[in-house]
Amino acid sequence: MKNQSPLNFANQDLRNRSFQRQNLIGADFSGSDIRGCDFSYALLRGANFKQVKAGQTVEHLILIVSVAVVVVIATFHAVSQLIFSAVGVTPEEPAWVYTLALFFSLGLVGASSAIRGMTSNKSLIKRIATAVSGATSAALLALFYLHGNAATLKNPQSAVMTLVFVAIVIAVVGFYSTRGLVAVAVGVAGAVATYGFTFLVVAVASAYLSTQNYVWGLLWSIVALGAITLLMISLKQSVKEITSTFATSFRGADITDANFEGAKLGKTNFSGVLRSSRS
């Protein structure tokens, strides 16, 4: 007679199901498709995951990539236009303050994005970095798409109120969303903004070196190397988030003596698990 045990999940399509915090000691998942499943903090001691297929579903990957592409296009267009409107502005011009603000904002996003890539999801520092990166990126996008060039604003007070409101909303959302689509959007927007910051710094360094001002040229070249490092960390973090969001997760689960022989695990999340050498 076929085993109808509630812990028998063998050879089933279980995609995107949640088993979070459930007692699944000794459960049989052999041969099943568990892509997108959430086993976070579940009890899975002695569970059988032989020949399972884990990771992301194609539908989720398409959704994530689509969100990332839209954010990249929107952010790149906005940041590039903001940068080009600032290039060539001199300290004597009224728009110089805007140029400095843009420079600082892009640098802040770059630093925050890099910090996101060097800290764990549970870290308070990562929550703060996500909030700062998301709020600053969102403010830049709101500035461009709602008000155009800041140097020619007709109603600065209205613009400031809009930017503050957008920044606060995104900061709160980012603080409580270090994973998922919000994290993907914040990550790719931050990577694009960091690219813009790197472009600005390299341009300044090149300008000094081309006029044989080697002292300032060397100093800005060092800053440029730092900016490139921030960019590499941001890009790596974005790729990690795109390939791991909505993937099978065993975060914090007890998988002691669980059997994963022949399993296709893909980008499965095993952070914080309890395991033995067999798993």
C-alpha positions in Angstrom: 0.0 0.0 0.0 1.3 3.5 -0.9 2.5 5.5 2.1 0.0 8.2 2.8 2.0 9.6 5.8 1.6 13.4 6.2 5.5 13.5 6.2 5.7 11.8 2.8 6.3 14.4 0.1 8.3 12.2 -2.2 8.1 12.8 -6.0 5.8 15.8 -5.8 5.7 19.3 -7.3 6.1 21.4 -4.1 7.3 24.6 -5.8 6.9 27.8 -3.7 5.3 26.1 -0.7 6.1 27.3 2.8 7.2 24.8 5.5 8.5 27.6 7.8 9.0 26.5 11.4 7.2 23.2 10.9 8.2 19.9 12.5 9.3 17.7 9.6 11.6 15.4 11.4 12.2 12.3 9.2 10.1 13.7 6.3 10.6 12.3 2.8 11.1 14.9 0.0 13.1 12.6 -2.3 12.7 13.3 -6.0 10.5 16.3 -5.4 10.7 19.8 -7.0 11.2 22.1 -4.0 12.3 25.2 -5.9 11.1 28.4 -4.1 10.2 26.5 -0.9 10.7 28.1 2.5 12.0 25.7 5.1 13.3 28.5 7.4 13.7 27.4 11.0 12.0 24.1 10.3 12.9 20.9 12.1 14.3 18.6 9.4 16.5 16.2 11.3 16.9 13.0 9.3 14.8 14.3 6.4 15.3 12.8 3.0 16.1 15.2 0.2 17.7 12.8 -2.2 17.4 13.8 -5.9 15.4 17.0 -5.1 15.5 20.0 -7.3 16.0 23.2 -5.4 16.8 26.9 -6.2 14.6 29.4 -8.1 11.6 28.7 -10.3 11.8 30.1 -13.8 8.7 32.3 -13.2 10.4 33.9 -10.2 13.7 34.4 -12.0 11.8 36.2 -14.9 10.0 38.4 -12.4 13.2 39.3 -10.5 15.1 40.0 -13.7 12.3 42.1 -15.1 12.2 44.3 -11.9 16.0 44.6 -12.0 16.0 45.7 -15.7 13.2 48.3 -15.2 15.1 49.7 -12.1 18.4 49.8 -14.0 17.0 51.6 -17.0 15.1 54.2 -14.9 18.1 54.8 -12.6 20.7 54.9 -15.3 18.7 57.4 -17.3 18.1 59.6 -14.3 21.6 59.5 -12.9 23.3 60.0 -16.3 21.1 63.1 -17.0 21.8 64.5 -13.5 25.5 64.0 -14.0 25.7 65.5 -17.4 23.8 68.6 -16.2 26.4 69.0 -13.4 29.5 68.5 -15.6 31.3 71.8 -16.3 29.6 73.7 -13.5 32.1 76.0 -11.8 32.1 77.2 -8.1 31.1 80.7 -9.2 27.7 79.4 -10.6 24.6 79.1 -8.4 24.2 75.5 -9.5 27.5 74.6 -7.8 25.7 73.7 -4.6 23.5 71.2 -6.6 26.7 69.7 -8.1 28.2 69.2 -4.6 24.9 67.7 -3.4 24.8 65.3 -6.3 28.4 64.3 -5.7 27.7 63.6 -2.0 24.5 61.7 -2.7 26.0 59.4 -5.2 29.0 58.8 -2.9 26.6 58.0 0.0 24.7 55.5 -2.1 28.0 53.9 -3.2 29.2 53.5 0.4 25.8 52.2 1.6 25.6 49.7 -1.3 29.1 48.4 -0.5 28.2 48.0 3.2 25.1 46.0 2.2 27.4 43.6 0.3 29.6 43.1 3.4 27.0 42.5 6.1 24.5 39.8 6.9 20.8 40.1 6.4 20.2 40.0 10.2 22.6 42.8 10.8 21.3 46.2 12.0 24.1 47.8 10.0 22.7 46.2 6.8 19.2 47.4 7.6 20.5 51.0 8.0 22.6 50.7 4.9 19.6 49.4 2.9 17.5 52.3 4.2 20.1 54.9 3.4 20.9 53.5 -0.1 17.2 53.1 -1.0 16.2 56.5 0.4 19.0 58.4 -1.4 18.5 56.6 -4.7 14.7 57.1 -4.5 15.3 60.8 -3.8 17.5 61.2 -6.9 14.9 59.4 -9.0 12.1 61.6 -7.6 14.2 64.7 -8.2 14.7 63.9 -11.9 11.4 62.4 -12.8 9.2 64.8 -10.9 11.2 68.0 -11.0 13.8 67.6 -13.7 17.1 69.5 -13.4 17.5 70.8 -9.8 19.5 73.7 -11.1 16.4 75.1 -12.8 13.7 74.3 -10.2 10.8 76.8 -10.2 9.5 75.6 -6.9 12.4 74.4 -4.6 10.2 74.2 -1.5 7.8 71.8 -3.2 10.7 69.7 -4.5 12.3 69.4 -1.1 9.0 68.3 0.5 8.6 65.7 -2.2 12.1 64.4 -1.8 11.9 64.2 2.0 8.6 62.3 1.8 9.9 59.8 -0.8 13.1 59.3 1.1 11.3 58.6 4.4 8.9 56.1 2.8 11.7 54.2 1.0 13.9 54.3 4.1 11.3 52.7 6.2 10.5 50.0 3.6 14.2 49.4 3.0 14.9 49.0 6.8 12.4 46.2 7.1 13.1 44.6 3.7 16.7 43.3 3.5 15.5 40.5 1.2 13.0 40.1 -1.6 12.1 42.3 -4.5 12.7 45.5 -2.5 16.3 44.4 -1.8 16.8 43.6 -5.5 15.5 47.1 -6.5 17.6 48.9 -3.9 20.6 46.8 -4.8 20.6 47.4 -8.6 19.7 51.1 -8.1 22.6 51.4 -5.7 24.9 49.7 -8.2 23.9 52.1 -11.0 24.3 55.1 -8.7 27.7 53.8 -7.6 28.7 53.6 -11.3 27.7 57.2 -11.6 29.8 58.2 -8.6 32.8 56.3 -10.1 32.3 58.1 -13.4 32.4 61.5 -11.7 35.4 60.7 -9.6 37.4 59.3 -12.6 36.4 62.4 -14.6 37.7 64.7 -11.9 41.0 62.7 -11.6 41.5 62.7 -15.4 40.9 66.5 -15.5 43.6 67.2 -12.9 46.0 64.8 -14.5 45.4 66.2 -18.0 46.4 69.7 -16.7 49.5 68.2 -15.1 48.2 68.9 -11.6 49.7 65.7 -10.4 49.2 66.1 -6.6 45.4 66.5 -6.9 45.3 64.1 -9.8 47.0 61.4 -7.6 44.6 62.1 -4.7 41.5 61.8 -6.9 43.0 58.7 -8.5 43.1 57.1 -5.1 39.5 58.1 -4.5 38.7 56.6 -7.9 40.2 53.3 -7.0 38.1 53.3 -3.9 35.0 54.1 -5.9 35.8 51.2 -8.3 36.1 48.9 -5.3 32.7 50.1 -4.0 31.2 49.4 -7.5 32.6 45.9 -7.7 31.1 45.1 -4.2 27.8 46.6 -5.2 27.6 44.6 -8.5 28.5 41.4 -6.7 25.8 42.0 -4.1 23.2 42.7 -6.8 24.0 39.5 -8.7 23.8 37.6 -5.4 20.3 39.0 -4.6 19.0 38.5 -8.2 20.1 34.8 -8.1 19.0 34.0 -4.6 15.7 35.9 -4.1 12.7 33.5 -3.8 15.1 30.5 -4.0 14.7 27.5 -1.7 15.6 28.5 1.8 16.8 26.4 4.8 17.7 29.5 6.7 18.1 28.6 10.4 16.7 25.1 9.9 17.9 22.0 11.8 19.0 19.7 9.0 21.1 17.4 11.2 21.5 14.0 9.4 19.4 15.2 6.5 20.3 13.4 3.3 20.9 15.6 0.2 22.5 12.9 -1.9 22.2 13.7 -5.7 20.2 16.9 -4.9 20.4 19.8 -7.4 20.6 22.7 -4.9 21.4 25.7 -7.1 21.4 28.9 -5.1 19.8 27.4 -2.1 20.1 29.4 1.2 21.7 27.4 4.0 22.6 30.4 6.2 22.5 29.7 9.9 21.5 26.0 9.6 22.3 23.2 12.1 23.8 20.3 10.2 26.1 17.3 10.4 28.8 16.1 8.0 26.4 13.9 6.2 24.3 16.9 4.9 
